[in-house]
Amino acid sequence: MDYQEAGVDILAGRAFVERIRQGVESTYRTGVLGNLGGFGGCFELPQGYQQPVLVSGTDGVGTKLKIAQAVNRHDTIGIDLVGMCVNDVLTCGAEPLFFLDYLATGKLEPEQLAEVVSGIVTGCRLSNCALLGGETAEMPGFYASGEYDLAGFCVGIVEKSKLLNGSQVRVGDKAIALASQGVHSNGFSLVRKIVETRGLDWNHRPDLLRGLTLAESLLTPTQIYVQPILKLLNSGSDIHSMAHITGGGLPENLPRCLNRGQSLRIYPDSWEVPPIFQWLAQTGSVNNEAMFATFNMGIGFVIILPEVEVNSALKLLNTEGVFSFLLGEVIDGNQEVVEIPTLLFV
């Protein structure tokens, strides 16, 4: 017997690396040393930092992968993978430098996985982050035919004096919300349960979604906020803290960027929750508290800064094409979000 008879095709793996080479190398930026195919990726730190701090992050896409695999659409899921990692690193004020991916599958399907990698390439280019390396693991018997899983790893850099960790936040600071592009990459176990329980499929077209199928709406990739936020930082904006709104929604993620003795009060009627969340709440009979504790509810990223900075920040962010609005303010409290809106979905 040989490895191929056991279900692992080494030659197919080599061919796959060559197939994705051009896309991967299109992400290379200043600092990348060497070429694709080595045992490790090498990156030279940028010049000009007095006390450079490296910021790392890792994440996956969760069960959103199940929807991509069910409808055989894999071109956006890689963008999600990059977005989940680079947005996390960005909250520290760090510029993402390079990214690595881990892709595991039962059997290497070149067309399918090339789509996945093309999404990773797109995400890296959107965040000016080099795809420095990765691993494609063929694991027969561990994943069923057509199934795969993803994990991503990102490293960024920031000057130590500019590192954001919440300590700069003051009572009276304002919170600006940057809109999400939909559900992003959290809450999909509940999404799938709702669809399954109601006997629907991913090609269902709810009236609320204005012609889109569930799959089309739900596979909209995670918004990558790197470029507009870096422009804001480089403009001299005095950002005190930032939060990436992922699992746990606003109640779990906003307190992570505050000091002890502080809370964030949300202004009523700050934004209109997108239709996909309205549909999920109504169809699944999900109450208000559970919706906000599970989904981003239309807000993908939040920055906290002094009131005097609000207008200029909103102008820059909206000019960059990311719909942004005033969300609330920092008040005395116990690291919680207060006055969560009550939305009459159900």
N, C-alpha and C positions, 0 to 999 in steps of 0.2 A: 504494500500500500504506500501511498505518498500523501503529501499535504493536500493536494487538489482533491483526491478521493475523500479526504476527511472534510471537505467543504471550503477550503481556503485556497484561492487562486492567486498565487504570488505574481504571476505575469500580468493578470488583470489589474492588480494593485499598482504595479509599475506603470502600466499604460494609463491608469487613472491619474497618477501624479503628473505625467506628461500632458495629459489633457487639460488639467487645471493650471499648469505652470504659467501661461501667459496672463491669465486673470490675476493670479496671486502676485506676480511680479509687477503688475500695474499698480499695486497699492504701495510699492516701496517709496519711502521718503528718505530725506537726508538722515543719515545715521545707520541705515541698514548696511551690514557688512556680510559679504558672502552671498550665495545663491540658494535657491530651494533645493533640498535634498540632503543637507548635512545632518549630523546627529543633534545639533543644537543651532538655534538662531542667535545671531550676534547683532547687537545694537550699540553704537557709540553714543554716549550721552551728549546732548547739545551743549554748546559753549554758552557762557554768559551767566551761569548760575553761581551765586556765592555759596549757598548751602542747599544744594538740590535734594529734594525728598522724593523718593519713588513711592507711588501709590498703586497698589494692585487690587484687582477685583476678579471674581469668577462667578459665573452664573450659567443657567441653562434656559430652556424655553418651556419646560413643563409639558403638560398634556395638550397644549396647543398643537404639538406634533401629531397627535391622533387625528385631528381634523385635516391637517395637511396630507397625511397619509391616506385618509378615507376618500378624499377627493382628488388625490394624485396631483396636488399642486405644491411645488417645493421651492418656488423662486423667491418667496418673501421670508421664509422661516429663518434663513441665515442673517437677514437684516435684524430680525428680532434678537438673535443671539448676540450680535455685536452691540446692539442698542442697550440691552440689559446690562452689559458689562461697562461700556464706555460712559453711560449716563451715571452709573454708580461712582466711578472714578472721578468724574467731573464734579461731583458734589463737594469734593475736597479742594476745588479750585485748580485741579490738575489737568494738564493737557495730555490726552492719550497719545502714547508713542507707538506701541506695538501690541498685537493681538495674536493669540494662538487658539486653535480649535481642536476639539477631540470629537471624532465622529465614529460611532460604533454601529454596526449593522450585522444582520444575519448572513446576508449574501450581498456582495458588492454589485449594485445595479448602476452602471456608469451614467446613464441618462438622468436617473433620479438624483444621484449624489452630485453630479455636475451642476444641477439646478441649485442644490443646497449651497454648494461652494460659491456659485455665482452671486447668491444673496449675501454671503459672508463678505465677498469682495466688494459688493455695493456698499454694505455697511461700513467697511473699513475706509472706503473712499469718501463716504459722506462725513466721516469723523477724522479724516486725514491721519489714519492709523495704519501702520504697516502690518500686513498679514505675514508675520515673521516665520511661522511654521505651524505644524499641526500633526495629528495622528489620525489615520483611518484604520479602524480595527474591524476585521471581518471575523465574526463570532458565531458560526453556525451552531444551532441548538440553544443559543441564548436569546436571540431575537427571531421572531417569525419572519417569513418571507415578506419583503416590502417594508419592514419596520426598521427604524434607526433611532438613535438618540444622539443628542448634541450637548456639549459643554464648551464654554468659552473662557478665556483667560486674558486679562488686559493689564498692561502696566503704563502708568502715566507719570508725569513729573511736575513738580511745583516748587517754587522758592519757599524755603521754610518760613520766612516772614509773612508769606501770603497764604499759608495753609489755612483752610477753613475747617473749623471743628465745632462751631456753635458758641465758642467762648466770646465772640465779638458781638453777639446779639444783645440788644438793649430793649427794655420795655418802651413801647412807642414806635419801634420799627414796623415797617409795613411788609406785607407778603404779596408778591406778584405771582400769579399762576400762569403757566405756559400750557396751552391746551394739548391734550393727547390726540392721537389719531384713531382712538377707539379703545378697545379692551386691552391692547398691548399684549403682555405675555403673562398675566396673572388672573387667577379666578376660573381657569378653564375646566377644572374638575366640576365646579358648579354649573358652568355653561353646558357641559356635556350631559350632566344629570338632568337639567331642565329639558334639553332637546330629546333625550332618551325617554324620560317620563311622559312627555306629551306626544310621543309617537311620531315625531317629526324627523326629517332628514336635512342634510346640509344644503340641499338645493331648494329648500322652502324659501319663498319670497314674502316675508311679512310686509303688510302695508306700511308700517312705520319706517321701513328701511328704504323706501322710495325706489323700488326696482331692483335692489341688490338681493342676492341670495344670502342666507346665513353664512355660508362659507366665504363669500366675497367680503362681507363686512368683517367677519371675525379674523380673517387672515390678513387684514390690513396690518402692515408691520409697525412695530414700536417706533415712535418718533425719536430720532437722534438729535439731541439738543446741543451737541458739542460746538458747532461753528457759531451759532448766535450767542451762546454763553461766553465763549472765548472772546468774541468781539466785544461783548459787554465788559468783560474783565479788562481787556486791553485798552478800552476807551477810558479807563480810570474810574469806572463806577465802583462805589464803595460797598460791594456786596458783603454782607455779614455772615450769611449761611445759605445753604441750598439743600433741597431734598428731592430725591427721585421717588415718585409715587408708584410703588410696586405692591407686592402682596401686603395686605392689611390696610390698603388705601390711605386716605388722609389721617384717620385717627391713629394709625400705627407709625406712619412715616414722618409726619410733621414734628412730633415731639422729639425725634432723634436729632433735629438740628437746632434745638433750643437749649438754654441753660436751665439749671435747677431754679425753681421759683418762678418759672415763666410758662405761660400757655399761649395759644394762638386763638384769637376770636375771629370767626369767619363772618364777613358781612352778609346779611340776607340778600338773596336775589343777585348774587355776584355773577352767576353764569347760568346758561341753559344747558342742562344735562343732555348729551347726545342721544339720539333715538335708540341706539342699540341697547343702552342701559334701561331705557323705558320699557323696551320689549322684554328684556330679561326679567325685570321686576314684575311686570304684568303676567307674563307667561308662566313664570315659576312661582308666582305668589311669594316673592321674596320681600321681606319687610325692609323699611328704610335703614335700620341699623345694620342689618346684614349686607345690604347693598354697599354701604359706605365702608364696611369692614372688609369687603372682599375685592371691590373693583376701584379703579382710579376715578370713575364717574366723570370723565372728561378732562381731568387735570393730570398731566404727565410729569410735571416738574414744577418746583416752587423755589423762588429766591426771596430772601429776606434782606432788606436794606433800609437805610434811613428814609424818612418821609420825603426829604428834600431831593432824593435821587429818583423818586417814582416816575415822574413824567418823562425824564430823559430815557430811563430804562424802557418804559413802555413804548416810546417812539422807536427806539433802536430795534427792539425785539419784533415789533409788528412790521417794521420796514424789512426785516430779514425773513418775513413770511411765516413767523410763528405767532398765531393769535394769542395775545397775552392780555391780562386784565388784573385789576386790583382785587385781591382775594380777602384780605383781612389785616389784622394788626396783632403785635405781640403785647400781651398784658401780664400782670402779676397772676401767678397761678401755680399749678402743680404738674407741669409738663403734660398737658393734654390739649385737645382741640375742643373748643366750646362753641355752642350754637351751630352744630351741624344742621344744615337745612333739613326740613321735613318735606319730602317730595311725595306728592299723592300719586304714586304710580299704580298701586294695587287696587 
